[in-house]
Amino acid sequence: MSRKLFAHQDHLERDDLFRYAEMLGLDPDRFAEDFASPKVLRHIQDDRLDAELMDLGSTPTFFLNGYRHIGPYDSASLIRAVQAPPPVKKQG
């Protein structure tokens, strides 16, 4: 489902989600039940709040060695960032 959602980011209305679930062969009754579940809604709201608090407005966002990676996402840049020593934390 995640691949379908990323591939169709401009089409994420309720009807779209149910159509994707059907296309993927998901159990429609279970999907509808989960979609309406307060527990699932709370989980989604928690994830959304976490993303807002971390200023995550785009995908992908990388965290390396506990720090958000700012810069290019090509493999060479990411490898250099992983191999680099972590930044020094400010005291105070």
Contacts in CASP RR format, 6 or more apart in sequence:
PFRMAT RR
TARGET T0000
AUTHOR 0000-0000-0000
METHOD contacts of the structure
MODEL  1
MSRKLFAHQDHLERDDLFRYAEMLGLDPDRFAEDFASPKVLRHIQDDRLD
AELMDLGSTPTFFLNGYRHIGPYDSASLIRAVQAPPPVKKQG
1 20 0 8 1.000
1 21 0 8 1.000
1 24 0 8 1.000
1 26 0 8 1.000
4 20 0 8 1.000
4 23 0 8 1.000
4 24 0 8 1.000
5 12 0 8 1.000
5 17 0 8 1.000
5 20 0 8 1.000
6 59 0 8 1.000
8 16 0 8 1.000
8 20 0 8 1.000
14 35 0 8 1.000
17 35 0 8 1.000
18 28 0 8 1.000
18 31 0 8 1.000
18 32 0 8 1.000
18 35 0 8 1.000
21 28 0 8 1.000
21 31 0 8 1.000
22 28 0 8 1.000
34 40 0 8 1.000
50 56 0 8 1.000
51 57 0 8 1.000
54 61 0 8 1.000
54 68 0 8 1.000
60 73 0 8 1.000
61 68 0 8 1.000
61 69 0 8 1.000
62 68 0 8 1.000
62 69 0 8 1.000
62 73 0 8 1.000
62 78 0 8 1.000
62 81 0 8 1.000
63 69 0 8 1.000
64 78 0 8 1.000
64 81 0 8 1.000
64 82 0 8 1.000
65 82 0 8 1.000
65 86 0 8 1.000
66 86 0 8 1.000
67 86 0 8 1.000
67 87 0 8 1.000
69 78 0 8 1.000
69 81 0 8 1.000
71 77 0 8 1.000
END
